[in-house]
Amino acid sequence: MEKLEERIGYVFADKSLLVTALTHSSYANEHWRENAESYERLEFLGDSILGLVTAEYLFSHLPPLPEGRMTRLRAELVCEANLHRTALRLGLGSSMRLGRGEELSNGRERPSILADMVEAIIAALYLDSGLQQARAFILQQILDEVELDDSHRVLDYKTELQELIQSRSGQTVAYQSAGESGPDHDKRFTFRVLINGVYAGEGSGRTKKEAEQMAAREALEALKK
C-alpha cells in the first residue's frame, strides 16, 4: 500500500478508501463476511470528476475550440486506453484485490478493470482530500501523458498506420473483430489489425473505433522498432 501511495504521490488519511478503490466486485462477493466493498461506487464518482477536470482543462488550455470539438476531444482523452496506460504506470495490477475467478481469468491484466480502478482512485482522492488533490492526480497522471498534434487533436493512429502502409507499394491494412465482452451498458470490444492479411496488432476499448485505434497503435509501435 505504501509503495502504491508513493507512485500516486499522495498518502491517504483514510486508508480504507484506497483499499476499496482496489477491490473488485468478485473479491467483495467472496469476502462478504468482511463487509468488503467493491470499487464500483467510487468508479461512478471518479468518472464524473475526471470528466469535470478534463473539461476544465480543455476550456482553459484550448480556448479557440468550439463546444462540439471539446466534447469529442474530452471523450478521447478519458477513454479506456488512456486510463489503462495510467494503471500500468502505477502498477495497479499487483495491488488490486480479486476473487478467484477473476484471478484465474487474468483479471489483473484486463484493461477494463484497470481503467475502472483509476477512476475509483480519483474518487478516493477526492473524498480523502478534496477536488484539488484529485485534479492534481488527473493532470499529472492522465492528461500529462496525452499526445496532441498541432491541430489540438489526439493523434490518430489509424490514419498514421494507413499512411505508412500506403507508402509501401502493394501493402494493405484491414481490421477484424476479435470479440466483445461485458454487459450491454458497459461493452468492451477487441479488434485485430492485419497487414497484408497477417496479424500486426490488437487493441481493446469501450467502442469499436477506440479498439481499432489501439490495435493500430500497437502495430505502429512494432513497425517502428
Summary of the structure (lengths in Angstrom):
residues: 225
radius of gyration: 18.7
end to end distance: 35.4
largest distance: 63.5
contacts: 698
relative contact order: 0.13
helix: 62%
strand: 13%
